[in-house]
Each structure stands twice: as structure tokens, then as C-alpha cells.
Amino acid sequence: TKGTVKIYPDRLEVEGDVSFSVELDHVTDVSTVVRRLFSFSVDHEKYYEFVGTDDFSPVKYAYIVAALTNTRAMI
């Protein structure tokens, strides 16, 4: 699917072909792979991966989510 990822102090939103929102309180792990992949798990049950364009910074999202949630970050 294609879309836009937005982060807020309490949630992460995806808007596009498929739209959904995840409460940051439920994010249990975040990580980045290479330069364009951002992934996170929700309640250790669901797993999401985002592959961005060249101007997408997965490290920025991983640091922000980790800071807002005190989750383990593998960056």
C-alpha cells in the first residue's frame, strides 16, 4: 500500500490506500533496517513495516517513537 506516515505525541497514523492509527502506548518495539525501512510491533502481536522513499527518515521515526514510549529501539 502507499500512504503517508504521521506521528503525534499519542499515536502514529497512516493515511493512504489503507488508513489506520496506532496508540503509541501499545507500541512494544521499534527498529530500522538499512536506510529506508521502519518497523514496529504492537502489543507483541502485530508487526508493521514501512519502506520509504529517498527522503523518508526511518531513524527519525524510530527515535521519536522510542522517546515517547520508552520502548526498546534497535536503530
All heavy atoms as a GROMACS GRO file, in nm:
protein
  603
    1THR      N    1   0.083  -0.118   0.000
    1THR     CA    2   0.000   0.000   0.000
    1THR      C    3   0.088   0.124   0.000
    1THR      O    4   0.205   0.118   0.037
    1THR     CB    5  -0.094  -0.002   0.122
    1THR    OG1    6  -0.186   0.105   0.110
    1THR    CG2    7  -0.020   0.009   0.252
    2LYS      N    8   0.034   0.235  -0.040
    2LYS     CA    9   0.108   0.361  -0.039
    2LYS      C   10   0.035   0.458   0.050
    2LYS      O   11  -0.088   0.455   0.059
    2LYS     CB   12   0.117   0.419  -0.180
    2LYS     CG   13   0.204   0.338  -0.271
    2LYS     CD   14   0.217   0.404  -0.405
    2LYS     CE   15   0.306   0.319  -0.495
    2LYS     NZ   16   0.329   0.382  -0.624
    3GLY      N   17   0.111   0.544   0.118
    3GLY     CA   18   0.048   0.641   0.205
    3GLY      C   19   0.149   0.729   0.274
    3GLY      O   20   0.267   0.730   0.242
    4THR      N   21   0.098   0.802   0.371
    4THR     CA   22   0.178   0.895   0.448
    4THR      C   23   0.177   0.854   0.594
    4THR      O   24   0.072   0.818   0.647
    4THR     CB   25   0.118   1.037   0.436
    4THR    OG1   26   0.114   1.073   0.298
    4THR    CG2   27   0.200   1.138   0.512
    5VAL      N   28   0.293   0.857   0.656
    5VAL     CA   29   0.305   0.826   0.798
    5VAL      C   30   0.315   0.958   0.874
    5VAL      O   31   0.394   1.044   0.838
    5VAL     CB   32   0.430   0.740   0.827
    5VAL    CG1   33   0.444   0.712   0.975
    5VAL    CG2   34   0.425   0.610   0.748
    6LYS      N   35   0.233   0.971   0.978
    6LYS     CA   36   0.237   1.090   1.062
    6LYS      C   37   0.248   1.046   1.207
    6LYS      O   38   0.189   0.946   1.246
    6LYS     CB   39   0.109   1.173   1.046
    6LYS     CG   40   0.090   1.228   0.907
    6LYS     CD   41  -0.039   1.305   0.899
    6LYS     CE   42  -0.061   1.360   0.759
    6LYS     NZ   43  -0.187   1.435   0.749
    7ILE      N   44   0.326   1.121   1.284
    7ILE     CA   45   0.343   1.086   1.424
    7ILE      C   46   0.298   1.204   1.510
    7ILE      O   47   0.324   1.319   1.479
    7ILE     CB   48   0.488   1.046   1.456
    7ILE    CG1   49   0.496   0.984   1.593
    7ILE    CG2   50   0.584   1.159   1.437
    7ILE    CD1   51   0.620   0.904   1.616
    8TYR      N   52   0.227   1.170   1.616
    8TYR     CA   53   0.175   1.266   1.713
    8TYR      C   54   0.220   1.220   1.852
    8TYR      O   55   0.265   1.107   1.868
    8TYR     CB   56   0.022   1.271   1.706
    8TYR     CG   57  -0.029   1.317   1.572
    8TYR    CD1   58  -0.061   1.225   1.472
    8TYR    CD2   59  -0.044   1.452   1.543
    8TYR    CE1   60  -0.106   1.267   1.348
    8TYR    CE2   61  -0.091   1.495   1.420
    8TYR     CZ   62  -0.121   1.403   1.323
    8TYR     OH   63  -0.167   1.445   1.200
    9PRO      N   64   0.207   1.303   1.954
    9PRO     CA   65   0.252   1.262   2.087
    9PRO      C   66   0.186   1.136   2.141
    9PRO      O   67   0.243   1.066   2.224
    9PRO     CB   68   0.218   1.383   2.175
    9PRO     CG   69   0.218   1.498   2.082
    9PRO     CD   70   0.166   1.443   1.952
   10ASP      N   71   0.066   1.102   2.092
   10ASP     CA   72  -0.006   0.986   2.144
   10ASP      C   73  -0.032   0.875   2.044
   10ASP      O   74  -0.076   0.768   2.080
   10ASP     CB   75  -0.139   1.031   2.204
   10ASP     CG   76  -0.231   1.092   2.099
   10ASP    OD1   77  -0.180   1.140   1.994
   10ASP    OD2   78  -0.354   1.093   2.120
   11ARG      N   79  -0.003   0.899   1.916
   11ARG     CA   80  -0.038   0.799   1.815
   11ARG      C   81   0.048   0.814   1.689
   11ARG      O   82   0.108   0.918   1.665
   11ARG     CB   83  -0.184   0.811   1.777
   11ARG     CG   84  -0.218   0.937   1.701
   11ARG     CD   85  -0.368   0.961   1.692
   11ARG     NE   86  -0.399   1.080   1.615
   11ARG     CZ   87  -0.386   1.205   1.658
   11ARG    NH1   88  -0.338   1.229   1.778
   11ARG    NH2   89  -0.418   1.307   1.580
   12LEU      N   90   0.049   0.708   1.611
   12LEU     CA   91   0.112   0.707   1.480
   12LEU      C   92   0.000   0.679   1.380
   12LEU      O   93  -0.077   0.585   1.399
   12LEU     CB   94   0.218   0.598   1.474
   12LEU     CG   95   0.302   0.594   1.348
   12LEU    CD1   96   0.447   0.573   1.385
   12LEU    CD2   97   0.256   0.487   1.255
   13GLU      N   98  -0.012   0.760   1.276
   13GLU     CA   99  -0.119   0.743   1.178
   13GLU      C  100  -0.062   0.714   1.041
   13GLU      O  101   0.041   0.769   1.002
   13GLU     CB  102  -0.204   0.870   1.168
   13GLU     CG  103  -0.289   0.897   1.289
   13GLU     CD  104  -0.378   1.018   1.271
   13GLU    OE1  105  -0.366   1.089   1.168
   13GLU    OE2  106  -0.459   1.042   1.361
   14VAL      N  107  -0.132   0.629   0.969
   14VAL     CA  108  -0.102   0.601   0.830
   14VAL      C  109  -0.225   0.640   0.750
   14VAL      O  110  -0.336   0.597   0.782
   14VAL     CB  111  -0.068   0.452   0.808
   14VAL    CG1  112  -0.047   0.423   0.661
   14VAL    CG2  113   0.054   0.413   0.889
   15GLU      N  114  -0.205   0.722   0.650
   15GLU     CA  115  -0.314   0.764   0.563
   15GLU      C  116  -0.276   0.732   0.420
   15GLU      O  117  -0.169   0.768   0.375
   15GLU     CB  118  -0.341   0.914   0.578
   15GLU     CG  119  -0.387   0.954   0.716
   15GLU     CD  120  -0.400   1.104   0.730
   15GLU    OE1  121  -0.362   1.179   0.638
   15GLU    OE2  122  -0.449   1.147   0.836
   16GLY      N  123  -0.364   0.662   0.350
   16GLY     CA  124  -0.336   0.627   0.211
   16GLY      C  125  -0.433   0.522   0.163
   16GLY      O  126  -0.551   0.524   0.199
   17ASP      N  127  -0.384   0.428   0.082
   17ASP     CA  128  -0.467   0.319   0.032
   17ASP      C  129  -0.535   0.246   0.147
   17ASP      O  130  -0.650   0.207   0.138
   17ASP     CB  131  -0.384   0.219  -0.048
   17ASP     CG  132  -0.319   0.281  -0.170
   17ASP    OD1  133  -0.362   0.391  -0.213
   17ASP    OD2  134  -0.224   0.221  -0.224
   18VAL      N  135  -0.460   0.226   0.253
   18VAL     CA  136  -0.512   0.169   0.378
   18VAL      C  137  -0.478   0.269   0.488
   18VAL      O  138  -0.364   0.310   0.500
   18VAL     CB  139  -0.445   0.032   0.409
   18VAL    CG1  140  -0.490  -0.021   0.543
   18VAL    CG2  141  -0.473  -0.067   0.298
   19SER      N  142  -0.578   0.309   0.565
   19SER     CA  143  -0.554   0.407   0.672
   19SER      C  144  -0.581   0.343   0.807
   19SER      O  145  -0.676   0.267   0.823
   19SER     CB  146  -0.645   0.528   0.653
   19SER     OG  147  -0.614   0.595   0.533
   20PHE      N  148  -0.494   0.373   0.902
   20PHE     CA  149  -0.514   0.324   1.038
   20PHE      C  150  -0.433   0.409   1.134
   20PHE      O  151  -0.348   0.488   1.094
   20PHE     CB  152  -0.477   0.176   1.052
   20PHE     CG  153  -0.333   0.144   1.025
   20PHE    CD1  154  -0.241   0.139   1.128
   20PHE    CD2  155  -0.289   0.119   0.896
   20PHE    CE1  156  -0.109   0.109   1.104
   20PHE    CE2  157  -0.157   0.090   0.870
   20PHE     CZ  158  -0.066   0.084   0.975
   21SER      N  159  -0.460   0.392   1.262
   21SER     CA  160  -0.391   0.466   1.366
   21SER      C  161  -0.350   0.368   1.476
   21SER      O  162  -0.424   0.273   1.505
   21SER     CB  163  -0.484   0.573   1.423
   21SER     OG  164  -0.422   0.643   1.527
   22VAL      N  165  -0.234   0.390   1.535
   22VAL     CA  166  -0.185   0.305   1.642
   22VAL      C  167  -0.153   0.393   1.762
   22VAL      O  168  -0.078   0.491   1.749
   22VAL     CB  169  -0.057   0.228   1.599
   22VAL    CG1  170   0.001   0.152   1.716
   22VAL    CG2  171  -0.085   0.136   1.483
   23GLU      N  172  -0.210   0.361   1.877
   23GLU     CA  173  -0.178   0.434   2.000
   23GLU      C  174  -0.034   0.401   2.039
   23GLU      O  175   0.005   0.283   2.043
   23GLU     CB  176  -0.272   0.390   2.113
   23GLU     CG  177  -0.418   0.413   2.085
   23GLU     CD  178  -0.464   0.552   2.123
   23GLU    OE1  179  -0.401   0.611   2.211
   23GLU    OE2  180  -0.561   0.598   2.064
   24LEU      N  181   0.046   0.501   2.066
   24LEU     CA  182   0.187   0.478   2.100
   24LEU      C  183   0.203   0.398   2.228
   24LEU      O  184   0.305   0.330   2.245
   24LEU     CB  185   0.263   0.610   2.109
   24LEU     CG  186   0.284   0.683   1.976
   24LEU    CD1  187   0.363   0.810   1.998
   24LEU    CD2  188   0.352   0.595   1.874
   25ASP      N  189   0.104   0.402   2.317
   25ASP     CA  190   0.111   0.321   2.439
   25ASP      C  191   0.116   0.172   2.409
   25ASP      O  192   0.159   0.093   2.493
   25ASP     CB  193  -0.011   0.347   2.528
   25ASP     CG  194  -0.010   0.486   2.589
   25ASP    OD1  195   0.097   0.550   2.589
   25ASP    OD2  196  -0.115   0.529   2.638
   26HIS      N  197   0.074   0.131   2.289
   26HIS     CA  198   0.072  -0.010   2.252
   26HIS      C  199   0.192  -0.054   2.169
   26HIS      O  200   0.205  -0.171   2.136
   26HIS     CB  201  -0.058  -0.042   2.178
   26HIS     CG  202  -0.179  -0.025   2.264
   26HIS    ND1  203  -0.224  -0.122   2.350
   26HIS    CD2  204  -0.263   0.080   2.280
   26HIS    CE1  205  -0.330  -0.079   2.413
   26HIS    NE2  206  -0.356   0.044   2.373
   27VAL      N  207   0.278   0.040   2.133
   27VAL     CA  208   0.399   0.005   2.056
   27VAL      C  209   0.499  -0.058   2.152
   27VAL      O  210   0.533  -0.001   2.255
   27VAL     CB  211   0.458   0.130   1.988
   27VAL    CG1  212   0.591   0.097   1.922
   27VAL    CG2  213   0.361   0.186   1.886
   28THR      N  214   0.545  -0.178   2.117
   28THR     CA  215   0.634  -0.251   2.207
   28THR      C  216   0.779  -0.256   2.159
   28THR      O  217   0.869  -0.273   2.239
   28THR     CB  218   0.582  -0.393   2.230
   28THR    OG1  219   0.550  -0.453   2.104
   28THR    CG2  220   0.457  -0.390   2.316
   29ASP      N  221   0.804  -0.244   2.030
   29ASP     CA  222   0.940  -0.245   1.975
   29ASP      C  223   0.943  -0.160   1.850
   29ASP      O  224   0.846  -0.158   1.774
   29ASP     CB  225   0.985  -0.387   1.937
   29ASP     CG  226   0.994  -0.479   2.056
   29ASP    OD1  227   1.084  -0.457   2.138
   29ASP    OD2  228   0.911  -0.569   2.066
   30VAL      N  229   1.055  -0.092   1.827
   30VAL     CA  230   1.076  -0.020   1.702
   30VAL      C  231   1.215  -0.052   1.651
   30VAL      O  232   1.307  -0.079   1.728
   30VAL     CB  233   1.062   0.134   1.719
   30VAL    CG1  234   0.921   0.171   1.754
   30VAL    CG2  235   1.159   0.188   1.820
   31SER      N  236   1.230  -0.052   1.519
   31SER     CA  237   1.362  -0.076   1.462
   31SER      C  238   1.370  -0.015   1.322
   31SER      O  239   1.270   0.018   1.261
   31SER     CB  240   1.394  -0.225   1.456
   31SER     OG  241   1.308  -0.291   1.367
   32THR      N  242   1.493  -0.003   1.276
   32THR     CA  243   1.518   0.041   1.139
   32THR      C  244   1.611  -0.061   1.074
   32THR      O  245   1.691  -0.125   1.141
   32THR     CB  246   1.585   0.180   1.135
   32THR    OG1  247   1.710   0.173   1.202
   32THR    CG2  248   1.496   0.284   1.200
   33VAL      N  249   1.597  -0.073   0.945
   33VAL     CA  250   1.683  -0.163   0.868
   33VAL      C  251   1.726  -0.086   0.744
   33VAL      O  252   1.643  -0.025   0.676
   33VAL     CB  253   1.610  -0.291   0.827
   33VAL    CG1  254   1.701  -0.382   0.746
   33VAL    CG2  255   1.556  -0.363   0.949
   34VAL      N  256   1.854  -0.088   0.718
   34VAL     CA  257   1.912  -0.016   0.607
   34VAL      C  258   1.877   0.133   0.622
   34VAL      O  259   1.877   0.185   0.732
   34VAL     CB  260   1.868  -0.076   0.471
   34VAL    CG1  261   1.950  -0.018   0.358
   34VAL    CG2  262   1.884  -0.227   0.471
   35ARG      N  263   1.844   0.202   0.516
   35ARG     CA  264   1.816   0.345   0.525
   35ARG      C  265   1.670   0.380   0.507
   35ARG      O  266   1.631   0.493   0.532
   35ARG     CB  267   1.896   0.420   0.418
   35ARG     CG  268   2.043   0.424   0.445
   35ARG     CD  269   2.119   0.503   0.341
   35ARG     NE  270   2.047   0.621   0.297
   35ARG     CZ  271   2.043   0.662   0.172
   35ARG    NH1  272   2.104   0.594   0.077
   35ARG    NH2  273   1.978   0.770   0.139
   36ARG      N  274   1.589   0.287   0.464
   36ARG     CA  275   1.452   0.324   0.429
   36ARG      C  276   1.344   0.239   0.494
   36ARG      O  277   1.228   0.251   0.461
   36ARG     CB  278   1.435   0.320   0.278
   36ARG     CG  279   1.515   0.424   0.208
   36ARG     CD  280   1.498   0.428   0.060
   36ARG     NE  281   1.397   0.342   0.006
   36ARG     CZ  282   1.380   0.317  -0.121
   36ARG    NH1  283   1.459   0.375  -0.209
   36ARG    NH2  284   1.286   0.237  -0.164
   37LEU      N  285   1.378   0.151   0.584
   37LEU     CA  286   1.279   0.062   0.644
   37LEU      C  287   1.259   0.095   0.792
   37LEU      O  288   1.354   0.096   0.868
   37LEU     CB  289   1.323  -0.084   0.630
   37LEU     CG  290   1.224  -0.187   0.682
   37LEU    CD1  291   1.110  -0.204   0.582
   37LEU    CD2  292   1.291  -0.318   0.706
   38PHE      N  293   1.136   0.122   0.828
   38PHE     CA  294   1.096   0.148   0.967
   38PHE      C  295   0.996   0.040   1.005
   38PHE      O  296   0.901   0.013   0.932
   38PHE     CB  297   1.032   0.286   0.978
   38PHE     CG  298   0.964   0.314   1.109
   38PHE    CD1  299   1.037   0.317   1.227
   38PHE    CD2  300   0.829   0.337   1.115
   38PHE    CE1  301   0.975   0.344   1.348
   38PHE    CE2  302   0.765   0.365   1.235
   38PHE     CZ  303   0.839   0.367   1.351
   39SER      N  304   1.018  -0.026   1.117
   39SER     CA  305   0.926  -0.131   1.160
   39SER      C  306   0.896  -0.116   1.308
   39SER      O  307   0.976  -0.062   1.384
   39SER     CB  308   0.983  -0.270   1.130
   39SER     OG  309   1.102  -0.289   1.200
   40PHE      N  310   0.778  -0.165   1.346
   40PHE     CA  311   0.742  -0.163   1.487
   40PHE      C  312   0.640  -0.272   1.514
   40PHE      O  313   0.572  -0.321   1.423
   40PHE     CB  314   0.689  -0.026   1.530
   40PHE     CG  315   0.560   0.016   1.465
   40PHE    CD1  316   0.439  -0.008   1.525
   40PHE    CD2  317   0.562   0.084   1.344
   40PHE    CE1  318   0.321   0.032   1.466
   40PHE    CE2  319   0.445   0.125   1.285
   40PHE     CZ  320   0.323   0.100   1.346
   41SER      N  321   0.632  -0.313   1.638
   41SER     CA  322   0.531  -0.412   1.677
   41SER      C  323   0.434  -0.348   1.776
   41SER      O  324   0.468  -0.253   1.847
   41SER     CB  325   0.596  -0.536   1.738
   41SER     OG  326   0.670  -0.503   1.852
   42VAL      N  327   0.314  -0.401   1.777
   42VAL     CA  328   0.207  -0.351   1.863
   42VAL      C  329   0.165  -0.463   1.957
   42VAL      O  330   0.123  -0.570   1.911
   42VAL     CB  331   0.087  -0.302   1.780
   42VAL    CG1  332  -0.027  -0.257   1.868
   42VAL    CG2  333   0.130  -0.191   1.685
   43ASP      N  334   0.181  -0.440   2.086
   43ASP     CA  335   0.145  -0.539   2.189
   43ASP      C  336   0.208  -0.675   2.164
   43ASP      O  337   0.151  -0.778   2.198
   43ASP     CB  338  -0.007  -0.552   2.200
   43ASP     CG  339  -0.073  -0.425   2.249
   43ASP    OD1  340  -0.012  -0.354   2.331
   43ASP    OD2  341  -0.186  -0.396   2.204
   44HIS      N  342   0.324  -0.677   2.103
   44HIS     CA  343   0.396  -0.802   2.070
   44HIS      C  344   0.311  -0.897   1.984
   44HIS      O  345   0.340  -1.016   1.977
   44HIS     CB  346   0.441  -0.876   2.196
   44HIS     CG  347   0.538  -0.799   2.279
   44HIS    ND1  348   0.666  -0.773   2.240
   44HIS    CD2  349   0.524  -0.739   2.400
   44HIS    CE1  350   0.728  -0.703   2.332
   44HIS    NE2  351   0.643  -0.680   2.431
   45GLU      N  352   0.207  -0.847   1.919
   45GLU     CA  353   0.119  -0.932   1.840
   45GLU      C  354   0.116  -0.896   1.692
   45GLU      O  355   0.109  -0.983   1.607
   45GLU     CB  356  -0.024  -0.926   1.895
   45GLU     CG  357  -0.037  -0.983   2.034
   45GLU     CD  358  -0.176  -0.965   2.091
   45GLU    OE1  359  -0.264  -0.914   2.019
   45GLU    OE2  360  -0.196  -1.001   2.208
   46LYS      N  361   0.118  -0.767   1.661
   46LYS     CA  362   0.113  -0.722   1.522
   46LYS      C  363   0.246  -0.657   1.488
   46LYS      O  364   0.311  -0.597   1.573
   46LYS     CB  365   0.001  -0.620   1.502
   46LYS     CG  366  -0.136  -0.677   1.524
   46LYS     CD  367  -0.242  -0.570   1.503
   46LYS     CE  368  -0.380  -0.625   1.532
   46LYS     NZ  369  -0.482  -0.521   1.520
   47TYR      N  370   0.284  -0.668   1.362
   47TYR     CA  371   0.412  -0.616   1.316
   47TYR      C  372   0.388  -0.537   1.188
   47TYR      O  373   0.320  -0.582   1.098
   47TYR     CB  374   0.505  -0.735   1.289
   47TYR     CG  375   0.641  -0.696   1.238
   47TYR    CD1  376   0.738  -0.647   1.323
   47TYR    CD2  377   0.672  -0.709   1.103
   47TYR    CE1  378   0.864  -0.612   1.277
   47TYR    CE2  379   0.797  -0.675   1.056
   47TYR     CZ  380   0.892  -0.627   1.143
   47TYR     OH  381   1.015  -0.592   1.097
   48TYR      N  382   0.444  -0.417   1.182
   48TYR     CA  383   0.429  -0.331   1.066
   48TYR      C  384   0.565  -0.290   1.014
   48TYR      O  385   0.658  -0.266   1.092
   48TYR     CB  386   0.351  -0.204   1.102
   48TYR     CG  387   0.211  -0.229   1.150
   48TYR    CD1  388   0.183  -0.241   1.284
   48TYR    CD2  389   0.107  -0.241   1.058
   48TYR    CE1  390   0.054  -0.263   1.328
   48TYR    CE2  391  -0.022  -0.264   1.101
   48TYR     CZ  392  -0.048  -0.275   1.237
   48TYR     OH  393  -0.176  -0.298   1.280
   49GLU      N  394   0.577  -0.281   0.881
   49GLU     CA  395   0.699  -0.233   0.817
   49GLU      C  396   0.662  -0.124   0.718
   49GLU      O  397   0.563  -0.136   0.646
   49GLU     CB  398   0.769  -0.344   0.738
   49GLU     CG  399   0.842  -0.442   0.821
   49GLU     CD  400   0.920  -0.540   0.735
   49GLU    OE1  401   0.896  -0.550   0.613
   49GLU    OE2  402   1.008  -0.605   0.791
   50PHE      N  403   0.743  -0.020   0.716
   50PHE     CA  404   0.725   0.088   0.620
   50PHE      C  405   0.854   0.105   0.543
   50PHE      O  406   0.961   0.120   0.601
   50PHE     CB  407   0.693   0.220   0.690
   50PHE     CG  408   0.566   0.216   0.769
   50PHE    CD1  409   0.570   0.203   0.907
   50PHE    CD2  410   0.444   0.223   0.706
   50PHE    CE1  411   0.453   0.199   0.980
   50PHE    CE2  412   0.326   0.219   0.779
   50PHE     CZ  413   0.331   0.207   0.916
   51VAL      N  414   0.844   0.102   0.411
   51VAL     CA  415   0.958   0.129   0.325
   51VAL      C  416   0.932   0.264   0.262
   51VAL      O  417   0.831   0.284   0.195
   51VAL     CB  418   0.974   0.021   0.216
   51VAL    CG1  419   1.091   0.056   0.126
   51VAL    CG2  420   0.992  -0.115   0.280
   52GLY      N  421   1.022   0.357   0.285
   52GLY     CA  422   1.001   0.493   0.238
   52GLY      C  423   1.078   0.526   0.112
   52GLY      O  424   1.158   0.447   0.062
   53THR      N  425   1.051   0.645   0.063
   53THR     CA  426   1.124   0.699  -0.050
   53THR      C  427   1.259   0.750   0.001
   53THR      O  428   1.290   0.742   0.119
   53THR     CB  429   1.044   0.814  -0.114
   53THR    OG1  430   1.022   0.913  -0.015
   53THR    CG2  431   0.911   0.764  -0.168
   54ASP      N  432   1.337   0.806  -0.090
   54ASP     CA  433   1.470   0.854  -0.052
   54ASP      C  434   1.467   0.963   0.053
   54ASP      O  435   1.562   0.980   0.128
   54ASP     CB  436   1.546   0.904  -0.175
   54ASP     CG  437   1.590   0.790  -0.264
   54ASP    OD1  438   1.600   0.675  -0.215
   54ASP    OD2  439   1.614   0.814  -0.384
   55ASP      N  440   1.358   1.039   0.062
   55ASP     CA  441   1.352   1.147   0.160
   55ASP      C  442   1.287   1.104   0.292
   55ASP      O  443   1.270   1.184   0.382
   55ASP     CB  444   1.278   1.268   0.103
   55ASP     CG  445   1.136   1.238   0.062
   55ASP    OD1  446   1.099   1.120   0.053
   55ASP    OD2  447   1.061   1.335   0.039
   56PHE      N  448   1.253   0.976   0.306
   56PHE     CA  449   1.196   0.923   0.430
   56PHE      C  450   1.309   0.889   0.526
   56PHE      O  451   1.407   0.827   0.488
   56PHE     CB  452   1.114   0.797   0.398
   56PHE     CG  453   1.056   0.728   0.519
   56PHE    CD1  454   0.952   0.786   0.589
   56PHE    CD2  455   1.105   0.606   0.559
   56PHE    CE1  456   0.898   0.722   0.700
   56PHE    CE2  457   1.052   0.540   0.669
   56PHE     CZ  458   0.947   0.599   0.739
   57SER      N  459   1.295   0.930   0.652
   57SER     CA  460   1.398   0.903   0.752
   57SER      C  461   1.343   0.807   0.858
   57SER      O  462   1.281   0.851   0.955
   57SER     CB  463   1.443   1.033   0.818
   57SER     OG  464   1.531   1.004   0.924
   58PRO      N  465   1.365   0.676   0.844
   58PRO     CA  466   1.314   0.583   0.943
   58PRO      C  467   1.378   0.601   1.080
   58PRO      O  468   1.315   0.578   1.182
   58PRO     CB  469   1.346   0.446   0.884
   58PRO     CG  470   1.458   0.470   0.790
   58PRO     CD  471   1.439   0.609   0.737
   59VAL      N  472   1.503   0.646   1.082
   59VAL     CA  473   1.571   0.666   1.210
   59VAL      C  474   1.499   0.774   1.291
   59VAL      O  475   1.482   0.761   1.412
   59VAL     CB  476   1.720   0.702   1.187
   59VAL    CG1  477   1.788   0.739   1.317
   59VAL    CG2  478   1.792   0.585   1.121
   60LYS      N  479   1.455   0.879   1.225
   60LYS     CA  480   1.382   0.986   1.293
   60LYS      C  481   1.257   0.930   1.360
   60LYS      O  482   1.231   0.956   1.478
   60LYS     CB  483   1.343   1.094   1.193
   60LYS     CG  484   1.249   1.200   1.247
   60LYS     CD  485   1.214   1.304   1.144
   60LYS     CE  486   1.123   1.246   1.039
   60LYS     NZ  487   1.079   1.345   0.939
   61TYR      N  488   1.181   0.849   1.289
   61TYR     CA  489   1.059   0.791   1.347
   61TYR      C  490   1.092   0.696   1.461
   61TYR      O  491   1.025   0.694   1.563
   61TYR     CB  492   0.976   0.721   1.238
   61TYR     CG  493   0.898   0.817   1.154
   61TYR    CD1  494   0.952   0.870   1.039
   61TYR    CD2  495   0.770   0.857   1.192
   61TYR    CE1  496   0.881   0.961   0.962
   61TYR    CE2  497   0.698   0.947   1.115
   61TYR     CZ  498   0.754   0.999   1.001
   61TYR     OH  499   0.684   1.088   0.926
   62ALA      N  500   1.194   0.616   1.444
   62ALA     CA  501   1.231   0.521   1.549
   62ALA      C  502   1.272   0.594   1.677
   62ALA      O  503   1.230   0.557   1.787
   62ALA     CB  504   1.344   0.431   1.501
   63TYR      N  505   1.352   0.699   1.664
   63TYR     CA  506   1.393   0.776   1.782
   63TYR      C  507   1.274   0.844   1.849
   63TYR      O  508   1.262   0.845   1.971
   63TYR     CB  509   1.498   0.881   1.747
   63TYR     CG  510   1.639   0.829   1.742
   63TYR    CD1  511   1.718   0.849   1.630
   63TYR    CD2  512   1.693   0.760   1.850
   63TYR    CE1  513   1.848   0.802   1.625
   63TYR    CE2  514   1.823   0.711   1.846
   63TYR     CZ  515   1.900   0.733   1.733
   63TYR     OH  516   2.029   0.686   1.729
   64ILE      N  517   1.186   0.903   1.770
   64ILE     CA  518   1.070   0.972   1.826
   64ILE      C  519   0.978   0.875   1.899
   64ILE      O  520   0.936   0.899   2.012
   64ILE     CB  521   0.994   1.050   1.718
   64ILE    CG1  522   1.079   1.166   1.667
   64ILE    CG2  523   0.860   1.100   1.770
   64ILE    CD1  524   1.024   1.235   1.544
   65VAL      N  525   0.946   0.763   1.835
   65VAL     CA  526   0.859   0.663   1.899
   65VAL      C  527   0.924   0.610   2.026
   65VAL      O  528   0.860   0.597   2.130
   65VAL     CB  529   0.823   0.550   1.801
   65VAL    CG1  530   0.753   0.436   1.873
   65VAL    CG2  531   0.736   0.602   1.688
   66ALA      N  532   1.052   0.578   2.020
   66ALA     CA  533   1.122   0.527   2.139
   66ALA      C  534   1.121   0.629   2.252
   66ALA      O  535   1.099   0.594   2.368
   66ALA     CB  536   1.265   0.488   2.103
   67ALA      N  537   1.142   0.755   2.219
   67ALA     CA  538   1.143   0.859   2.322
   67ALA      C  539   1.005   0.880   2.383
   67ALA      O  540   0.991   0.900   2.504
   67ALA     CB  541   1.194   0.990   2.263
   68LEU      N  542   0.901   0.876   2.301
   68LEU     CA  543   0.765   0.900   2.350
   68LEU      C  544   0.709   0.782   2.429
   68LEU      O  545   0.620   0.798   2.510
   68LEU     CB  546   0.670   0.933   2.235
   68LEU     CG  547   0.693   1.068   2.166
   68LEU    CD1  548   0.605   1.079   2.042
   68LEU    CD2  549   0.664   1.181   2.263
   69THR      N  550   0.761   0.663   2.404
   69THR     CA  551   0.703   0.543   2.464
   69THR      C  552   0.795   0.467   2.559
   69THR      O  553   0.753   0.373   2.623
   69THR     CB  554   0.659   0.444   2.354
   69THR    OG1  555   0.776   0.405   2.280
   69THR    CG2  556   0.558   0.506   2.262
   70ASN      N  557   0.921   0.504   2.564
   70ASN     CA  558   1.020   0.431   2.645
   70ASN      C  559   1.029   0.285   2.602
   70ASN      O  560   1.050   0.196   2.685
   70ASN     CB  561   0.988   0.441   2.794
   70ASN     CG  562   1.000   0.582   2.844
   70ASN    OD1  563   1.094   0.652   2.808
   70ASN    ND2  564   0.906   0.623   2.927
   71THR      N  565   1.012   0.258   2.473
   71THR     CA  566   1.025   0.122   2.422
   71THR      C  567   1.169   0.094   2.383
   71THR      O  568   1.251   0.184   2.371
   71THR     CB  569   0.936   0.098   2.297
   71THR    OG1  570   0.977   0.189   2.195
   71THR    CG2  571   0.792   0.115   2.327
   72ARG      N  572   1.196  -0.031   2.360
   72ARG     CA  573   1.328  -0.072   2.315
   72ARG      C  574   1.340  -0.036   2.167
   72ARG      O  575   1.253  -0.068   2.087
   72ARG     CB  576   1.342  -0.223   2.332
   72ARG     CG  577   1.474  -0.277   2.283
   72ARG     CD  578   1.482  -0.424   2.304
   72ARG     NE  579   1.370  -0.489   2.236
   72ARG     CZ  580   1.356  -0.619   2.228
   72ARG    NH1  581   1.443  -0.698   2.285
   72ARG    NH2  582   1.254  -0.672   2.165
   73ALA      N  583   1.448   0.030   2.133
   73ALA     CA  584   1.472   0.068   1.994
   73ALA      C  585   1.598   0.003   1.943
   73ALA      O  586   1.701   0.007   2.009
   73ALA     CB  587   1.483   0.220   1.981
   74MET      N  588   1.591  -0.058   1.829
   74MET     CA  589   1.708  -0.119   1.763
   74MET      C  590   1.735  -0.038   1.638
   74MET      O  591   1.674  -0.059   1.535
   74MET     CB  592   1.679  -0.264   1.733
   74MET     CG  593   1.654  -0.345   1.858
   74MET     SD  594   1.609  -0.517   1.828
   74MET     CE  595   1.756  -0.576   1.750
   75ILE      N  596   1.824   0.059   1.653
   75ILE     CA  597   1.849   0.152   1.544
   75ILE      C  598   1.990   0.134   1.493
   75ILE      O  599   2.082   0.121   1.567
   75ILE     CB  600   1.826   0.297   1.592
   75ILE    CG1  601   1.683   0.309   1.643
   75ILE    CG2  602   1.855   0.396   1.484
   75ILE    CD1  603   1.655   0.436   1.718
   0.00000   0.00000   0.00000
